[in-house]
Amino acid sequence: MVIYNTATRKKEELKTIIPGKVGIYSCGPTVYSSPHIGNMYAYVCWDVLVRTLRYLGFEVKQVVNITDVGHLTSDADEGEDKMEKGSKKEGVSAWDLAKKYENEFLENLKLLNIETPAVMPRATDHIPEQIELIKKIEANGFTYKISDGIYFDTAKFPGYGDFGHLDLEKIKARVEENKEKKSPADFALWKFSPKDGTRRQMEWESPWGVGFPGWHIECTAMSTKYLGNPFDIHTGGEDHIAIHHTNEITQGFGAWGRQTANIWMHNTFITFDGSKISKSTGGLYTVFDLKGLSFNVLAYRYLVLTSHYRKGLEFSLDSLKAAQVALDKLRGFLAEIEVGREIDKNYKEKFVEILGDDLAMPEVMALVWRLVKDENIKPEDKKATLLDFDRVLGLKLDERSKGEEISDEISKMAALRLEARRVGNWTESDRLRDLIKTKGYVIEDLKNDCKIKKLVIS
């Protein structure tokens, strides 16, 4: 298998530290608000990576952290802690806020059929490990203290900026609020709690004073604790390249003289009307929103599978509707075949070949439909092969889509409407049809019966 390594800007053959085993660290959510579909895009992509490696026979250990402290509103160590800010906004404690949105994230994983990571460490549960790592970096001479915290002196790392191809002169020239820092590129390892004003909800004692960890130190401490040092693969969004992952690599150099991960993988963003999904550009749907619009949530997973993780995805409700139709057709096709028999070796070989080329998922989905339409393959063998592919796709293709469970309430209304049609009461028939539609279903009339379907709103 070859994977694109951001550190080298080229595809490389995957050579794991321990043959047959893979350690993966995926940057997890900051749990101060509901995750939206742009956030979840990354986790579907990395779930495909994990499933692919397991499909190829690797034993995989994936770690996804929970950032519940230390991520400031500016990635450059300025502004308020997102957890503290969210706490004030919602009128609950920062601890309760973290628990609420961590649970939402876990529910998102379940709805999108993302396999549960082996470890999901919280930053607040690993303060001692972060303090010990900072002490190690300090002992190696890479830190300095100013009034608001302990900082990494990036001038002492000759390779700072190489990973992100950063223009250090531009960084040095930018306006910087914190005039005490030796360089605008220097970043906080430990931030002191404000001496005046309201006390922070999340703060700890440390050798340097009461405060809280910097965002970057959290990931370095937790990834190496659970995966060893170095480990195989570190994943995250492309926005992490310039700051978060650059600083993680820098911390690795400061503590051990090397970077912690051998391969760094980054996903591009989802866009909406040509712009990254955000509150200002729109398209900020959550997985729960899509469910509320009567989409099968796995239609979103299907849509993600039609994209390549390094190219991103242009999202719209129309594209999601098309994905819903495609998923229903695929499930419907399989539902007509009673039993799967033999996996087609040629298609399986092609499947493995395409996956092995840096997770070329658009080509994988094209192969899926080529198999469906291939008249030279027996239907029973098509089913066996597609269900084998679904170990990676994660679309639950063995679920029968043509028989979605309809509630008793909807079924009774449909029966009453059928009776109204039988006696020619068209006014009542139309009323019941419209009422059923408001509840998320549509009636398809047959000669002496009707069919009830989930309504997909565009």
N, C-alpha and C positions, 0 to 999 in steps of 0.2 A: 504494500500500500504506500502511495506517495501522498504527502500532505504539504500544503503551502506553509512555509515557516516565515512569519513576519520578521523574525530576527535576521534572516539571510535574504529575504525577498525572493525566494525561489522554492520550488517544490523539492521535497527531500523524501527519500525512502524512510519509512518509519522503522527505526531500530530502537527497541525498548531497552531500558536499563537491565531489567530482568526478563530474559526470553519468555515469551508467552504471557507476560503480565503488562498491564498499562495503568499508570497512575495519571488521573486527569483532575485538574483544579479549574473550576468554572466560577468566575466572579458572580456572586449572587446578588440578590436584591437589597436595596436600602429600604427598610420596611417602615416608611413614613406615610405612604399613600397606596392606593390600589394600583397593582401592576396593570399596564395597558398592553394592547396587542403588540406594540413595538417592543416592549420589554420581553414579552413571551416569545417573540420570534427567535431570539438567541437560544432560549432553552429548548425549543423544538430542534433547532440546528444541532445543538450539542447532544441532544438525545439521539439524533440520527447517527452522530459520531460514535456514541457509546454502543448503540445497537449494532452498528456496522462492525465494530471491533469484536463484539461478542459473537456476531454471525461468522466472523472470520476465525473464531476459535480462541481469542484472547480472553484472559481473565481481567476484568476491568474494575478498578476502584475509582469512582468519581466522587469528588468533594465539591459541594456547593455551599458557600458560606452565607450567613445571614448578617448583614451589616445593620446593627441596631444601635450604633453610637459612632461618632467621629467623622461622619461624612458631612462636610460643611457645604453651604449653599454655593460656594465657589470652590472649584477643584484646586484652586491655588491658595488654599488655607485661609481664605477670607470668608467673612459672613458668619451666619448662625448655624449651629448644628441642625441638620434637617430633622432629627428626632425631636429636639427641643422645640423647634418651630412648629412641627406638626402637632405636638402636644398642646401648645397654646391655641392653635387653630381649632382643634377638635374638643378642647376642654377636658382631656383625659390625661393621665400620667404618661410619660414617655414609655414606661414599661408596658402599660396596657395597650398603648398605640402599637408598639413593636409586636406584641402578641397578636393583636387584631390583624395586622397586615401580613405577618408571617403565615397565619392561618389561611388568609386569602391566597397567598402565593402557593401554598401547599394544595389548596383546592384547584387552583389553575393547573398545576402539574397533573392532578388527577383527571381533570376534564379533558386535557389535551393528550392524555395517555402517555405522559412523559414518565419514564421509569424513575422511581425514587432513588436519589443519590445514596451512596453507601454512608456518607457522613454529611451532616448539615450543621456545622459548628456556628454558634453565635459569637460575635465579637466580644460581647459583654461577659461571656463565660471563659474568655481566654486572655484576660488582662494580665495575669502573671507571666504568661508566655511572651506577651508583647513587651512587658517591662524587661524581661531577661534579654530579649533580642536587642532592645535599645541599649542596654548596658553593654552588650557585646560590641555593638557599633561604636559606642562611646569609648570603650577600652581600646579600640583600634584607631582612635584619633580622628573620627569623621564628624563629630558633632560640635555644636556650640550652643550656648544658652543666651537668650534675650528675654525681654520682659514678659513675653506671652508664651514662651515655650522652649523646647529643645529642638534644634533644627539640624538637618543634614547639610554639611558643607559640600556642595556639589563640585566646587573647584578642585577638591581632592580626588575626584573620580575622573580620570582623563577621558573615559568613554562616555561621559554623560551626554546625552543627546543623540548618540549614534543610532540607538534602536528606533527612535522616532524620527530620525533624519531632521532634527531640530536645528533651527538657525539661532544659535546661542547669542549672537550679537543683537538680534531683534528682541530676544527675551530680556537681555540686559538693558535694552533701551526703553522697554515699556514702562508706563507709569505704574508704580508700586506703592500701595498704601503703607505697607510696613517698612519704614525707612531703616529699621534696625537690622534687617536681614543683610547679609553680606552680598547676596545676589538674589535677584527676583526668582531664579530657578531653585533656590534652596527651599526645602519643604519641611513641614513639621513632623516630628516623630512623636512628640508629646506636647499637648497644649495645656497651659495652666488655666484653671477656672478663674473667672473674673473675681477680683478682690472686692469690687464694689457692686452693689445692686443685688438682684435676686440670685440665689444660689442655683447652680445647675442640679437637675435631678439625677444625672448620671455623671459621677465623678469618683475618683479613687486616689488613695494615697500612693505615692511613688517616691523613689530616691530624690527626685527633683522638685517635688511639691505636689499638692492636690491638683488633679486635672483629669484628662482623658486622652486616649491614644489618637494619633493621626490615622486617617483613613488607610493610607498605603501600608503602614506597618502591620495592620490587622491581617491582610491577605498573606504577607510574607510569613508571619508567625504561624498562621493556621495551615497554610498549604504545606509547609515543611514539617509541621508536627504530624500530620496525618498521611503524608505521601513520601516523606524522606527528603533528603537533600543531596543531589538534585532529584527531580522527578521528571516524568516524560512530557506531559502536555499541559499548557496553561491556556485557557480560552477566555474570551471576553469580547465586548463590542469594540469597534474600530476607534471610538472616542476615547478608549483607555490607552491607546498607543502613546500619545504625546505626553501624558502626565502620569496617570495611575500606574501603567505597566512600566514606563520609563523609570519611575521612582521605585517600583518593586525591584527591578533589575539593579538599580543603584544601591538599594539596601542589601541585596544579596552580595554585591561587591564589597560593601562596607563591613559586612559580618563575616563572610567566608572567602572573599576574593573571587567569586564567580556568580553567574546568574543561577537562579534556582530551577528554572525549567529548560529543557532541551529544545522544545518546540513551542512556539507561541502562535495561536490561531485566533483570528479576529473576524467577526461577522460584520457585514455592512448593514445599514439601517433599512427599515421599511419607510417608504415615502407615501405621501398623500397629496395629490395634485402637484407632484414634483418636488415637494419639500419634506424634510424629515418630520415624522409624526411628532407633534407637540401640541400644547394647549393653544398656542398662537396660530398654528396652521390648520388645526382641525384633525379629524380622523382618529381622535383619541378614544377609541372604543376599548372597553374591557372585554374579557372573555365572557363575563356575565351579561354585558350588553348584547353581544352576538347571540347568546342563548335567549335573551329576552326578545330578540327580533325573529325568533323561531328558526334560527339556523342550527343545524347539527354542529356543535363546536368542533368536531373532527373535520368539518369542511375547511376550517381555518388551517388545521394541520395539513390537510391535502394541499391547500393553496401554498403554504410554506414549502412543501415538497416540490413544487413546480419551479422553485427558485434555487439559485446557487448561493450558498452562505456568503461568498465574497462579492456577490453582485447585488444582494438585497432584493427588495420586492416593492413594486408599486401597488398599493392597496386601494381597493374601492369595494363598495357593496356589490357592484356588478360582477367584479372578479370573484368575490366570495360566493355569489349566487351561482356562477359558472362552476366553481369548485364543488358546491353542494350538488349540482346536477351530475357532475362527473362521478362523485363519490357514490351517489345513489345508483347510478348506472352500473358501476363496478360491483357494488354489493348486490344489486338486483341480478346481475349476470351470474354471480356465484351462487345466489340463492336458488337458482333454477337447476343447479347441478347438485345432486344428492350427496355424492361421495367423491372425494379426491383420491386418485390412485398413485401415479408415479410422477415425481418431479422431473421435468424435462431438463436433461443435462446441458444441452446447448444454451438454453435460456439462462440457466443458473450460472454457467461459466461467463456469459456476457454480463449478467447482473453483477457478479463479483468483480469483473474487469472494470466496469463503469464506476462502481462504488470505490474501487481502489485508486481511481484517478481523482483524488482530492474531493471525494463525495460529490460527484457530478449528478446531482439529483434530477435536473430537468431531463437528462438523457435516460435516467432510470425510469422516470414516469412515462417517457416515450416508449421505452421497452415494455412496460406494463401493458400499454394499449396495443402495441404490436402483437404481443402474446394473445390478448383477448381476441384480436381479429384474425389470428393465424389459423387458417382452415386446415392446415396440415397437422395440427395438434389436437388430440382428443379432448373433449370438454372436461372429462374427469382429470386428465393430466394438467390441463390449464388450471383447474381449481387447486390441485396439489401444489403446483408451482407458485401460484399467486399467494397462497397461504404461507408458503415458505418465504416469499419475498416480504410478507407482512411482518415477519420478525424484525425487519428493519423499518418498514414504512410505519408501523404502529397505527394503522387505520381501522383496526378491528374488523377486517373484511369478512370474518366468519359470522358477524352479526347480521341477521336477516333484516334488510332495510325495508322490505315491502310489507312488513307487518308491524309497524310502529304501534305501541300500545296506546289505545284511545281510551280516555276516561269514560266512566259510566255516564257522566253528565252529558258529554258530547254525543255518545252513542244514543242516549234517549232522545235528545233533540233531533238527531238525524232520523230516528225512527218516526218521530212525530211529523217531521217534514215530509217523509216518504208517504205517510198516511194522508197528509194534507194534499199532496200532489195527486194521490189516487182518487180523492173525491173532488178534485178540481178547485180546491181552496188556494188559489195562487197568491192571494195577499198574505195568508199565514205561511205559505211555503217560502215566500220571499223574506218575510220577517225572520223566520228561523234560520234561513241561509245567512242573512246579515249578522244575526246574533252569533251564530257559530263562527263566522269570520272574525268577529271582534275577540273571540277567545283563542284565535291563532290557528284555525283550521279552515279548509276549503272543501266544499262538496262537489264531487264530479258525478253527474247524473248518468245512470245507465238505464236500460230499457225498463226493468222492473225492480231496480235496486239502486244503490248509490255507493260511491267510494269516498272515504274520508282521508284527506291528506293534510299534513302539516303545512301551514302557510308560510312561505318564505317572503319576507318583506324586502323590497328593493328600494 
